[in-house]
Amino acid sequence: MIVPVRCFTCGKVIGDKYYEFKARVEKGEDPEKVLDDLGIERYCCRRTLLSHVELIDQVMVYRVY
């Protein structure tokens, strides 16, 4: 849904790095290299960023006024 602010496992702040990660991967860079450049070293944090799927735009269609 929404970008996780912290890693679910260790609690490290990773939310500020997600959009840069996403932009660089969409330009064609290797996700492994991007995560290394951003300083994301722990496997749990890498997993959280790699596996995140943004669904907020699809869910907002069902909001109640």
C-alpha distance (Angstrom), angle and dihedral (degrees) to the residues before:
residue distance angle dihedral
M1 . . .
I2 3.80 . .
V3 3.80 121.6 .
P4 3.81 107.8 -90.9
V5 3.79 111.2 -113.8
R6 3.80 92.7 -155.0
C7 3.78 134.9 25.8
F8 3.79 109.1 -94.2
T9 3.81 92.5 -135.1
C10 3.80 109.0 38.0
G11 3.81 102.6 16.5
K12 3.82 97.3 -125.4
V13 3.81 114.1 153.5
I14 3.82 107.9 -107.0
G15 3.81 103.8 148.6
D16 3.79 93.6 93.8
K17 3.80 91.3 59.4
Y18 3.81 100.0 49.3
Y19 3.81 100.4 85.8
E20 3.79 93.4 47.0
F21 3.82 88.9 48.4
K22 3.79 91.7 49.4
A23 3.82 93.9 47.1
R24 3.79 94.2 49.2
V25 3.82 93.5 46.9
E26 3.82 91.0 49.3
K27 3.82 88.6 53.8
G28 3.79 88.1 58.9
E29 3.80 104.7 -97.0
D30 3.78 120.4 143.7
P31 3.85 109.9 -96.8
E32 3.80 91.1 -139.5
K33 3.80 92.2 56.7
V34 3.81 92.8 44.4
L35 3.81 92.0 52.6
D36 3.80 90.0 48.3
D37 3.82 91.2 50.3
L38 3.81 91.2 49.4
G39 3.80 91.1 52.1
I40 3.80 96.5 -114.1
E41 3.81 101.1 146.7
R42 3.79 106.1 151.2
Y43 3.79 116.8 91.0
C44 3.78 92.5 -134.9
C45 3.82 92.6 55.7
R46 3.79 92.1 45.0
R47 3.80 90.0 51.1
T48 3.79 91.7 50.7
L49 3.82 93.2 53.4
L50 3.80 96.1 40.1
S51 3.80 95.4 48.9
H52 3.81 98.9 42.0
V53 3.81 114.7 118.9
E54 3.79 119.3 -168.2
L55 3.79 108.0 -133.0
I56 3.80 99.3 154.6
D57 3.82 93.6 102.4
Q58 3.80 91.8 54.4
V59 3.80 93.4 45.0
M60 3.81 93.8 49.4
V61 3.81 88.8 68.0
Y62 3.82 88.0 71.1
R63 3.80 97.7 49.0
V64 3.79 117.9 132.8
Y65 3.78 120.3 -129.6
